[in-house]
Amino acid sequence: MKTMKPRTGNDVIDALLYAAHRVRNAADATLRDRGLSLQSYKLMRALEHSDHSMREVSEILHISPRTVTDMTDGLESRGLVTRGPHPVDRRVTLLHLTQEGGRQLAAAAALAEQSHNGALSGLSRQDQQALRELLDRVAAVEEQKNP
């Protein structure tokens, strides 16, 4: 079957969207071998070094608060994340990566790194750096237009 690429009317945007889609799907498939989705993995990464409120996680991951709630429910039921009270603001619920969550995250991170390395294997270090700089510039323009 022939691979269909998005057609927005701009070849550069089409290539960007297609590459992002392929990389995201490959990483998601790899992480599902560990029982995580790419989104769940990113949530756990957000909690790796410190607890965050559900709102903060929503902002970090650029996803809706409802999606954070749903993902947290699943991770909490598996003992990977817990909810707890904020030490000062009782209206805020903090998310915490459990010890088991940390172990699962470490194993998933190794798989994610393999997936990422595979996706970038056709690019030299210099090409990767140039791509990163170009994508950062595109993102900066969009952030200026829509903060």
C-alpha positions in Angstrom: 0.0 0.0 0.0 1.3 3.4 -0.9 1.9 5.8 2.0 -0.3 8.8 1.9 1.2 12.1 3.0 -0.8 15.1 4.2 -1.5 17.7 1.6 -1.8 21.2 3.0 -0.6 23.0 -0.1 2.9 23.6 1.3 5.5 21.0 0.7 7.6 22.0 3.7 4.6 21.9 6.1 3.5 18.6 4.6 7.0 17.1 5.2 7.1 18.5 8.7 3.7 17.0 9.6 4.5 13.7 8.0 7.8 13.3 9.7 6.3 14.3 13.1 3.5 11.8 12.6 5.9 8.9 11.7 8.3 9.7 14.6 5.4 10.0 17.1 3.8 6.7 15.9 7.0 4.8 16.1 7.8 6.1 19.6 4.2 5.3 20.7 4.4 1.8 19.3 7.8 1.2 21.0 6.5 2.5 24.4 3.4 0.4 24.2 5.6 -2.6 24.5 6.2 -1.3 28.1 2.4 -0.7 28.6 2.7 3.1 28.1 1.5 5.4 25.5 3.8 8.3 24.3 1.5 10.7 26.2 1.7 8.7 29.4 5.5 8.5 29.1 5.7 12.3 28.6 3.5 12.8 31.7 5.8 10.6 33.8 8.8 12.4 32.4 7.2 15.7 33.6 7.1 14.2 37.1 10.6 12.7 37.0 12.3 15.4 39.1 9.5 17.0 40.9 5.8 16.9 41.7 3.5 19.1 39.6 -0.1 20.1 39.8 -2.4 18.7 37.2 -2.7 22.2 35.7 1.0 22.5 35.4 1.2 19.1 33.7 -1.5 20.2 31.3 0.6 23.3 30.4 3.8 21.4 30.2 2.4 18.8 27.8 0.1 21.2 25.9 -3.0 19.0 26.5 -6.3 19.6 28.1 -6.8 19.2 31.9 -9.4 16.5 31.2 -6.8 14.5 29.3 -4.4 14.8 32.2 -7.1 13.5 34.5 -7.7 10.5 32.2 -4.1 9.7 31.9 -3.5 10.1 35.6 -6.4 7.7 36.4 -4.7 5.0 34.3 -1.2 5.5 35.7 -2.6 5.7 39.2 -4.5 2.5 38.8 -1.2 0.8 37.9 0.7 2.3 40.9 2.9 4.5 38.7 1.6 7.9 39.8 -0.2 9.1 42.9 -2.3 12.2 43.7 -1.6 14.2 46.8 -2.4 17.4 48.5 -0.5 20.6 47.8 1.4 21.6 51.0 0.0 25.1 51.0 -3.0 25.3 48.6 -5.7 22.8 49.5 -7.4 23.4 46.1 -4.4 22.0 44.2 -3.7 18.3 43.7 -0.1 17.4 43.1 1.0 14.4 41.0 3.9 12.3 42.2 5.8 9.6 40.3 6.0 6.5 42.5 9.1 4.4 43.0 7.6 1.8 40.7 6.7 4.6 38.3 10.4 5.6 38.3 11.5 2.1 37.5 9.0 1.9 34.7 10.1 5.3 33.4 13.7 4.2 33.3 12.9 1.1 31.3 10.6 3.1 29.0 13.3 5.8 28.6 15.7 3.3 27.2 13.2 2.2 24.6 12.3 5.8 23.7 16.0 6.6 23.2 16.3 3.6 20.8 13.3 4.8 18.9 14.6 8.4 18.8 18.0 7.3 17.7 16.4 5.2 14.9 14.4 8.1 13.7 17.5 10.3 13.5 19.9 7.7 12.2 19.9 9.1 8.7 21.1 12.5 9.9 24.6 13.5 11.0 25.1 15.3 14.3 25.5 18.6 12.4 22.3 17.9 10.4 20.4 17.1 13.7 21.6 20.4 15.2 20.6 22.3 12.1 17.2 20.7 12.1 16.7 21.5 15.7 17.7 25.1 15.1 15.3 25.4 12.2 12.4 23.8 14.1 13.1 26.1 17.1 12.8 29.1 14.8 9.5 27.9 13.3 8.2 27.3 16.8 9.3 30.7 18.0 7.5 32.4 15.1 4.3 30.5 16.0 4.7 31.3 19.7 4.9 35.0 18.9 1.7 34.9 16.8 -0.1 32.7 19.4 1.4 33.0 22.8 
